[in-house]
Amino acid sequence: MVPFRQFLLKIHSRCNLACDYCYVYESADQSWRDRPRLMDQDTVRRTAAHIAEHARTHSLTEVHVVLHGGEPLLVGAERLDALLGVLADALDGVAALRLTLQTNGLRLAEDPALLPVLARHGVRVGVSLDGTAATHDRHRRRPDGRGSHADVARALRLLTDGPHRALYAGLLCTIDLTADPVQTYEALLEFFPPRLDLLLPHATWHTPPPGVPGRTSPPSRAPGTGPMEPVPYARWLCAVFDRWYDAPRRETGIRLFEEILVLLLGGAARSEAVGLAPVDLVVVETDGTIEQADSLKVAYDGAPTTGLDVFRHSFTDAARHEAFLARQRGRAGLAPVCAACPRAAVCGGGLYAHRYHPGSAPTLFAAPSVYCADLAVLVDHMADRLRRDVPRLRAAAQPVPR
């Protein structure tokens, strides 16, 4: 059993955008419809107490709490302040509390009371932005159809240009194959993010990724050992990687690339998207139910469910649940084709949700990632760049003869 170190709290279950790719509202699992809009204070107190208990039981020196939704800032400044106070009080003297919040950004510009609350509690803020205005507004629209890029840009300027710059954690961008990859990257750089996350659209073998509708059958052997299939996501990511990697100075961090580079160099990743590290994240919904990562909502109705909640169960109970244990088996938990692949230690089989196939056995997530071929090309491309650079870097590190 691996203890949880990341606790994702769904503090508001509704959103003020209607993004066409949203895995919460547009996917197979529709449990949000039956949940309360807000996480009430009793649920917050019980959750905070269980986090503190989990930290004491497992001697954790720090815990990470992510505030999520829906759109978490819809709770409002007053309720957010109270919620953060409960968490801080519960963890005081137990473990260091690291707080982050993922938002679409709209409320930051609409409610001037929010940023001071976030600053008072030291909450790092990640904002979702999908590149250029045209690309962003193609997907991330308000319910009435209006685009949101201009409002998000205004919120980002408030966050980055004023006294709250230290709260800025970075940007999250979902890949759109119809958008130019380098233009997308450079549009994100306009907001000077300390870090970027580039996300593959959530997809499975049952609901293939946009742009590759025929991808419905998992491979029977490792990529590179048979006919090459189209890999548009790899090509997109490789273009961004080369632009980022070849920059004369560090412009920003890109999480996916940094994690893969660390793994290629023999290190350990901290992301569930790549590598074989055991998952240490748990989700608490607005009604107090304890669930697996909410990316699983793209698979089928009820996919993230555990049957546990903060009113009757502890997080140690959850960590012992078979659903979490299944994601802590490393290479042994991969599909046979993945376990035999030379890239297994790096790609790790891909994100768990992306492995869903209705006919896979012994579990419904026993297939390779639906992005298997793309991940293989990306990993090989990055490995090749590293191999070419290592001799030069070693030579540069040698002392100059006197």
N, C-alpha and C positions, 0 to 999 in steps of 0.2 A: 504493500500500500504506500502510495506517495501522498503526502499531505498537500492540501491546496495552499497556494501562495497568492493566487489571483482570484478576486471575488468580483464578479460583474453583476451590478445591481440594476435591474430594470425599474427605475424610479418613476417613469411615466410611460404608459403603453400606447399612447397615440402620437401622431406626428403632424406637423404643419406643412409638410411637403407630401407629394404623391409621386415618388420616384418610380419609374417604370420597371426597374430591376430589383426593387426592395425585397429582400429575402424574408422580412417579417410579414408584410402585408400581401405580397404577390406570389407567395410560394405555397407549397402543399400544406404546411401546417398553419392552421387558422385559429390557433388557440387564443390569440390576442383578443378575439371578439368576445370571449367569455370572461375576460380578466378586468379587474378595476382599472380605471385610468391612472390612478395614483397609488404609490406604495404608501400606506398610512403609517403613522408614527409608531404604532404597536409593532407592525411588521419590521420597521426600521430598527427599533430597539431590540427585538428578538434576533434579528440578523446580526446586528453589531455585537450583541452578547455572545452569539455562537462563533463569530469570527475571533473574538478575544479568547474564548475558550479553546478554539482550535489552535491559536498561536501559543497559548500556555501549554497545552497538551503535547504539542510537537516542537516546543522550544524554538519557535520562529522568531527571528530578530526583527523582521519587517514583513508587512503584508501590503499588497497592492489592491486597492479598491477602485474599480472603474464604474463610473456613473453612466448609464446608457438608457436607451429607450427602444422604440419610439424616439421622441425628442426629449431628452432629460430636462432641458431648461424650461420646458412648459410647466414645470412644478412651480415656478416663480421664485423670486429672491427670498422671500420670508420663509417659505417651506424648505428651500434648499439650505438656507442658513441653519435652520433647526436640525435638519437631517445630518448635515456635516458635523454639527455640534455633538449629536448623539454618537456618531462614529468616533470622533476624537476622544470623547469622554470614556468610551468603552475600551479603547486601545491605549489610553494613557498609562504609562508604566508597564505595559505588556509587550508591545512591539511598535516599531516605527511604522507610521501610517503613511503610505504613499498614495496620493489621490490623483486620478485623472478623470477627464470627462470627454466623451465624444459627442460632438454636436454638429448640426447642419449650419450653425452660425447665425441664423436669422434673429433669434431672441437677444443675442448680444447687442445688436444695434437697436432693437426695439425697447429694451428695458435697461436703462442706465444703472439700475440698482444691482444687476447681476455680477458685473466684473468686480466691484468692491467685495462682494461676498466670496467670490472665487479666490480673490487675492488674500483675504483674511484667513482663509483655510489652506492656502497654498495648493490649490487644485490646478494641475497642468491641463491645458485645453487643446484637444485635437479637433480640427475642423475638416469637414468633407467638402472637397472641391474637385471637379472632374476636368480640370484643364482650362481650355479656352472658353470664352463666354458661349460660343455656339455649341460646343460639345456639352458643356455643363447643362445648358438650358434645354438640350435635346432630351435629357433624362430626368433632371432634378427640377421638377416644376411644382408650383403651388397647386392645390386642388382645383383652382379655377383655370388652370392651364398656363398661367404666367410663369415665365422663367424666374430663377432665383439668383442668378450669378451676380447681378448688380448689388443686391442686398447682402450677399455673402461677402463680396469684395469690400463693401462698406464696413461690415463687422470685422473683417480681418484687419482693416486699417486701424480700427479702434483698438484691436488687440495688439497689433504689432508696433504702432507708432506712438503709443502713449506710455503711461507709467506701469502698465501691466504686461509689458513685453516678456518678462520672465515667466509668465504663465503659458506662453505659446509652446506647445509640444510639437506641432507640425500639421501636415496635411494628409488626408486620406483620399486617394483617387482610384476609382474603379475603371478598369481598362475598357476603352471603346475602340474596336478594330477599325472603325470608319474614321477615326481621328488620327492625324499624323502623330507618331510617337514623340518625335523630337519637339514639335510645336507644343504638344501637351506638356512635356517636361519643362520647357522654357516658360510656358504660361504659369505653371506652378511656381517656378523660381521667382516670378515677379513679386511674390508675397514673402520672399526670404524665409522659407520654412527651415527650421533646424533639422527637420527630418521629414521624409515622405514615406508613405506606404502605398505601393501600387498593388491593387487587388485584382486577381482574376475574378471575373463574374462568377457568382456561385452557380454551379451546374453539376449535373450527374449524368450517368449513362442513360438514365430514364428521361432527363430533360437536358439535352446537350447544350454546350455553350453557343452563344450567338456567333454566327459566322462559320460554324462547323456543324450543321444540322445532321449530317450523316454519321456523327460519332456516337454510335449506340451500342457497339460491342467491344468489350475489353480486349486488349491484346493478349495473345497466347504465348508471346515471347518478348524479351526485352527489346526496346527500341534500338534500331541500328543493326538488327539481325535479319531484317526482312525488307520488303518494299517500303519506301518512305512515304508516309502520309503527309498531307498539308499540315503545317504547324504555324498558323498565323499569329498565335499568341507568343510563341517563341521569337518569331521575327520581330514583332512589335517590341518585346522586352529587350532583345539583343540590340536593337537600334538605340533604345534609351540607355542601356548599359554602356555601350561604346561611347556615347556622348558624355555620359557621367564619368566614366573611367578615364577618358582622355582629356578631361578638363584640366587646364594648367594649375588650378587650385581647387580645393575642396569647396563645392558650392552648397552641398547639403548631404545628409545621409539618406540612403534609400534602403529601407529595412530588408527587403527581399534579397537584394544584392549583397548587402553586408553579411546577412546570415549565411548565404551560400558560400561566400568567400571564406568566412570563418570555418565552415565545415570542410571546404576543399583543403584548407591548411591544417586540418586535424583538430580543430576546436569543437566546441559544443554550441549548438544553436539555442536560442530562447524563444523561438516561434513555433506554433503548432503547424505552420504551413509547410515547413521543411525540417529535415533531420529526424532523429529517432528519440529525442528527449521525451520522457513521459509527460503527459498533459497534467498541468497543475492548476487549471482554471475551472471554476464552477459558477453557474448563473443562478441568481435568485430573481424570480419574476415578481410583478407588483403584488400578487396575492400570497407571496411567501413560498411558492413552490420552488424546489431545488431542481435545476435542470442541467443538462450538458450544454456545450457550446451552442449558441442559437443559430449558427450556420447550418446545423442539422435540419433546420426547418425546411430547407429546400428538398429534402429527401422524401418524406412522407408525413402524413398527419400523425403527430405524437412521437416523432423520431427523437426529440431531445428529452422526452419524459423519463423520470426515474421513479415516480410514485412517492417521493419524499417531500417534506416541507419543513420550514424553520419552526413550526409550532410543535412538531412531534419528533423531530430528528435533529441530530447534530451534523456538522460537516465531516466529522470522522465517520459517521454512519454513511454519508454520501461517498467518501473516499473509498470505502469498502464495497461500494455497489459495483456489480459486475460490469456495468456500462463504462465506468471510469477505469476499472482494472483492465478492461480490454484495450484501452488506449495507453497502457503503460508497459507493454510487452516488447517494445523495441522491434528488432528485425523479426522476431518470432510472431509478431502480430500482423505481418505483411502478407499479401497474396504471394503464392509461390513464385510467380513471374517477377514480382518485385524483390523478394528475398534473394533471388539468384542474380539480380541485376547489379553490375559493378557500381552503379550510382546510388544504390539503396541508402548508404549512410548519409548521403547528401540530400537527396530529394525526400527520403523518408516515406515514400509512397504517396506524397502529396497530402493536401488537407483531407482530413478524415471524411468530411461531408461529400467531397468530390469523388469518393470511391464508391458511392452507393450504386448498386445495380440490383434490380429486383430478383435476379436469378442467381446471385453469387452465394457461395456457401463456404464455410459454415455460418457466416453472418452476412447480413445485407451490405456490409461495408468491407467485404473481403476481396474486392476487385482493385486493380490499380486505379490511380486517379484518372478522371476523364481528360485531364491535361497531361497524361503520362508522356506522350510524344513531345509536347511543348517543353515540359520540364527537362526531358533528356537533352534536347537541342540546346536549351539555355545553359544547363549545367556544363555540357561539353564545350560550349562556346566560351564560357567564363574560365573553365579549366585551361583551355588552350591559351587564353590571354595571360593567365598566371604563369603557365609553363614558359612562355616566351619572355616574360618579364623577370623571372627569378634569377637567371644568370646575370642580367644587368644590375639588379638590385644587390645581389651578392658582391659583384665587382665594385659597386659604388660604396659598399660598406667596408671594404678592405682599407686598412690604414695606408696612407700615402708614404712610399719609401723616402727616407731622409737621405 
